[in-house]
Amino acid sequence: MARDMGPVLKKCRSLGLEPAYLGIDKKSNRSSLKAGKKLSEYGTQLREKQKAKFIYGILEKPFRNNFDKAKKMKYGTTGENLIILLELRLDNVLFRLGFGRTRSEARQIVDHKHVLVNGKCINIPSYVVKAGDVIEIKEKFKSAQRYKDILEVTAGRTVPAWLEADHEALGGTIKEVPSRDQIDVPVNEMLIVELYSK
């Protein structure tokens, strides 16, 4: 599977992003963006798209597919729907529940068939969950040291209001589909819509 393997902190710096949005608690010592560098309108729009792709760890084709899906939805604006669709990806939900230190670790956990959705094993990171879905780590992996280590790191992380996490049982429930104001990603989705509308 193709992935972006570049240096994370360097990319955060170039996009003006806090590493915390990726679940990384390191700080970059260098300052971001050179002073006096003015971005064009297209450059600004492209940067927002790159930011969203980088935060959720997906490449251009699946990102575009999500955008097309968001455009066809009967309710809400395209931009908001796009962010909500990205947020409802299984790998992101695992990350939000605190069962992965980063989204890429959560994706790996899904890939390795550790995750059940409504009792069924799902190993597709881009699987879109729905309200009412129950997510849990397979019984045979629950006692693994890996999850004890992960929960130690993610214990202080706030679980969003639209999710309910049970860290003891390594499970969680999707209480509702989130609204855009419940999603704390620093992306201006309107600029992405403008970019794709050209």
Buried (B, 14 or more C-beta within 10 A) or exposed (E): EEEEEEEBBEBBBBBEBEBEBBBBEEEBEEEEEEEEEEEEEEEBBBBBBBBBBBBBBBEEEBBEEBBEBBBEBEEBBBBBBBBBBBBBBBBBBBBBBBBBBBBBBBBBBBBEEBBBBEEEEBEEBBBBBEEEBBBBBBEEBBEBEEBEEBBEBBEEBEBBEBBBBEBEEBBBBBEEBBEBEBBEBEBBBBBBBBBBEE
